[in-house]
Each structure stands twice: as structure tokens, then as C-alpha cells.
Amino acid sequence: MTDRPAYDDDNIFAKILRGELPSQTVREDDHTLAIMDIMPRGDGHVLVFPKAPSRNIFDIDPVDLARTMEVVQIISRAVLKAFGADGVTIQQFNEPASGQVVFHTHFHVIPRFDGVKLRPHTGEMEDQAVLAANAEKIRAAL
């Protein structure tokens, strides 16, 4: 696939970065944002993404990718501690064939527990109070 669509600055993460949509922020710096996933596949599911626009792994600037991955590691350690998890799943999708539905580079950080399967992606939004409480637990672990 050589001709990929251009970055669409109307995607949900671009809107969150512009303050047009609310989010439960876990961590923010000059280059990245980490927020609670509103349709979590497990308790403590966090999304980490660069502030600079990029569609996915194919067009992200290597410096932005490195900065984002550093935060993925930081958040992974924090969710492990905050939730007493046994492990962490990191997911990242590129183009529709892979399952990507939001076209702004992002990483899913999901705390995992022995014997507990990921919840299916049902499209149902989590209660905001639950997301806020989980975000606070992770911030405390940072």
C-alpha cells in the first residue's frame, strides 16, 4: 500500500488535543498525552499518543515515536502498580486492515490479570466517574 490517505485533523484525538472534546487526562507533557480509553477493554485502559499529527506508524516522525514510546513505558509501569496487575498489553493498529479506526497514531496500554480475558470492544462508554477514579489511581502511581 503506497498511497495512504492524508492525516485528517478532524479525528477524535485531534479534537481532544484542541480542547473540543473532554477526556480524563492521566499524563501530559509538551509532546504527548495519555488519557483513559472511554471504551476500555480492561480496568485502567489508557491511550497514549503524540501531540504532533500523524496518521499511524507509517508517517510518524521518529522523534515523536520515541517520545511516545517513552511515555508508553512510563504509563505501563504506573498501571501495573496502580491496579496490581500481573502484566500489561500494548496494542497499536495501522490502517483499516489492522483494525485501526482512529487515524491518529496511538498506543493502548491495558493492565492484565492472570486468567482474566480482555473485554470485547462493544462500543459502550464507561461511566465518567469510573474513568476519573481510575485516572486518579494511575496519576498517584506516577
Backbone torsions as a table, in degrees:
resi	resn	phi	psi	omega
1	MET	NA	110.5	-176.8
2	THR	-105.1	-29.8	-179.0
3	ASP	-102.6	93.3	178.2
4	ARG	-95.5	149.2	177.2
5	PRO	-59.9	156.1	177.0
6	ALA	-73.9	162.1	176.0
7	TYR	-60.2	134.6	178.7
8	ASP	-105.3	110.1	-176.8
9	ASP	-78.4	13.9	175.4
10	ASP	-103.9	9.6	179.4
11	ASN	-72.5	163.3	-173.1
12	ILE	-61.3	-36.6	-179.6
13	PHE	-71.9	-35.4	175.3
14	ALA	-63.2	-40.0	178.4
15	LYS	-66.0	-39.7	176.7
16	ILE	-63.6	-44.7	179.8
17	LEU	-61.9	-32.4	178.1
18	ARG	-83.8	-2.5	-179.6
19	GLY	79.8	15.7	-179.5
20	GLU	-83.7	-20.3	177.9
21	LEU	-130.6	144.8	179.4
22	PRO	-77.3	159.2	173.7
23	SER	-156.0	161.1	174.3
24	GLN	-97.0	99.2	-177.0
25	THR	-76.4	133.2	176.5
26	VAL	-99.4	-43.2	-178.5
27	ARG	-156.0	142.4	177.2
28	GLU	-143.8	141.8	171.9
29	ASP	-138.4	-169.8	-176.9
30	ASP	-65.0	-22.0	-171.7
31	HIS	-117.2	-19.0	-174.1
32	THR	-138.3	162.7	174.5
33	LEU	-136.7	136.6	174.8
34	ALA	-121.2	124.5	-176.8
35	ILE	-133.9	161.0	175.2
36	MET	-72.5	137.6	174.2
37	ASP	-72.9	128.2	-176.9
38	ILE	-76.2	-12.8	174.9
39	MET	-126.8	67.4	-170.9
40	PRO	-67.6	144.9	175.4
41	ARG	-94.0	-0.4	176.6
42	GLY	-171.2	156.9	178.7
43	ASP	-61.0	131.1	179.1
44	GLY	88.4	11.9	179.8
45	HIS	-65.3	117.8	-177.3
46	VAL	-117.1	146.3	173.2
47	LEU	-109.7	133.3	179.0
48	VAL	-121.7	129.1	-179.8
49	PHE	-148.7	155.0	178.1
50	PRO	-74.8	152.3	174.1
51	LYS	-77.2	-29.7	178.2
52	ALA	-69.7	139.8	-179.1
53	PRO	-69.1	132.7	170.5
54	SER	-159.1	145.5	-177.3
55	ARG	-76.3	-45.1	179.7
56	ASN	-171.0	-163.4	-174.2
57	ILE	-58.9	-23.7	-176.2
58	PHE	-74.4	-24.5	-176.7
59	ASP	-125.9	1.7	179.6
60	ILE	-69.7	139.5	175.4
61	ASP	-64.5	135.6	-178.5
62	PRO	-56.7	-32.9	177.9
63	VAL	-67.5	-42.5	177.4
64	ASP	-64.5	-38.0	178.2
65	LEU	-63.3	-44.7	179.8
66	ALA	-62.6	-43.6	178.9
67	ARG	-63.5	-40.8	-179.4
68	THR	-66.5	-43.2	179.9
69	MET	-65.3	-32.5	175.5
70	GLU	-61.2	-41.4	179.6
71	VAL	-71.6	-35.7	175.1
72	VAL	-56.4	-42.7	178.9
73	GLN	-65.6	-43.4	179.3
74	ILE	-61.0	-47.3	-179.5
75	ILE	-66.0	-38.9	178.7
76	SER	-58.1	-45.5	178.8
77	ARG	-63.8	-40.4	-177.6
78	ALA	-67.6	-42.9	-178.9
79	VAL	-69.6	-33.6	176.7
80	LEU	-59.3	-47.0	-180.0
81	LYS	-69.7	-47.5	-174.4
82	ALA	-62.5	-35.8	-175.2
83	PHE	-108.2	1.7	-178.0
84	GLY	60.2	35.7	-175.6
85	ALA	-72.6	158.5	177.7
86	ASP	-89.8	-16.4	-179.3
87	GLY	-172.1	-177.8	-179.4
88	VAL	-139.7	134.3	172.5
89	THR	-100.2	132.6	175.0
90	ILE	-112.3	125.5	177.6
91	GLN	-125.4	145.2	177.3
92	GLN	-152.2	128.5	-174.2
93	PHE	-116.6	147.7	-176.3
94	ASN	-136.3	109.0	179.8
95	GLU	77.6	157.8	-175.0
96	PRO	-54.9	-37.3	-178.5
97	ALA	-60.5	-24.3	-179.4
98	SER	-90.1	-11.8	-176.1
99	GLY	106.9	2.8	178.8
100	GLN	-67.5	128.9	178.0
101	VAL	-121.6	-20.9	173.9
102	VAL	-110.7	120.0	-171.4
103	PHE	-96.5	60.0	168.6
104	HIS	-138.6	126.5	-177.4
105	THR	-49.0	128.9	177.6
106	HIS	-156.6	158.0	-179.1
107	PHE	-124.3	136.5	175.1
108	HIS	-94.1	130.3	175.6
109	VAL	-119.4	113.0	-172.5
110	ILE	-125.1	115.7	175.2
111	PRO	-60.8	141.0	-178.2
112	ARG	-126.4	150.5	-177.5
113	PHE	-129.5	137.7	179.4
114	ASP	-52.7	128.9	176.1
115	GLY	80.6	1.0	-178.8
116	VAL	-111.9	119.6	-180.0
117	LYS	-79.1	155.7	172.7
118	LEU	-63.8	141.3	173.8
119	ARG	-69.5	149.1	177.5
120	PRO	-69.6	153.8	175.7
121	HIS	-80.6	99.3	-174.2
122	THR	-96.2	-14.5	-175.4
123	GLY	87.2	-0.7	178.6
124	GLU	-85.3	134.0	-178.6
125	MET	-85.1	141.8	177.6
126	GLU	-75.6	151.6	175.7
127	ASP	-59.7	134.3	-177.5
128	GLN	-61.7	-32.4	178.6
129	ALA	-65.8	-38.1	177.6
130	VAL	-66.1	-44.8	178.9
131	LEU	-61.4	-42.6	-179.7
132	ALA	-63.7	-41.7	179.6
133	ALA	-65.8	-41.3	178.6
134	ASN	-66.7	-39.7	177.3
135	ALA	-60.9	-41.2	180.0
136	GLU	-64.7	-40.3	177.6
137	LYS	-59.8	-42.1	-178.5
138	ILE	-70.8	-43.0	177.3
139	ARG	-58.6	-39.1	179.3
140	ALA	-64.8	-32.2	-179.9
141	ALA	-79.0	-17.1	178.3
142	LEU	-72.8	NA	NA
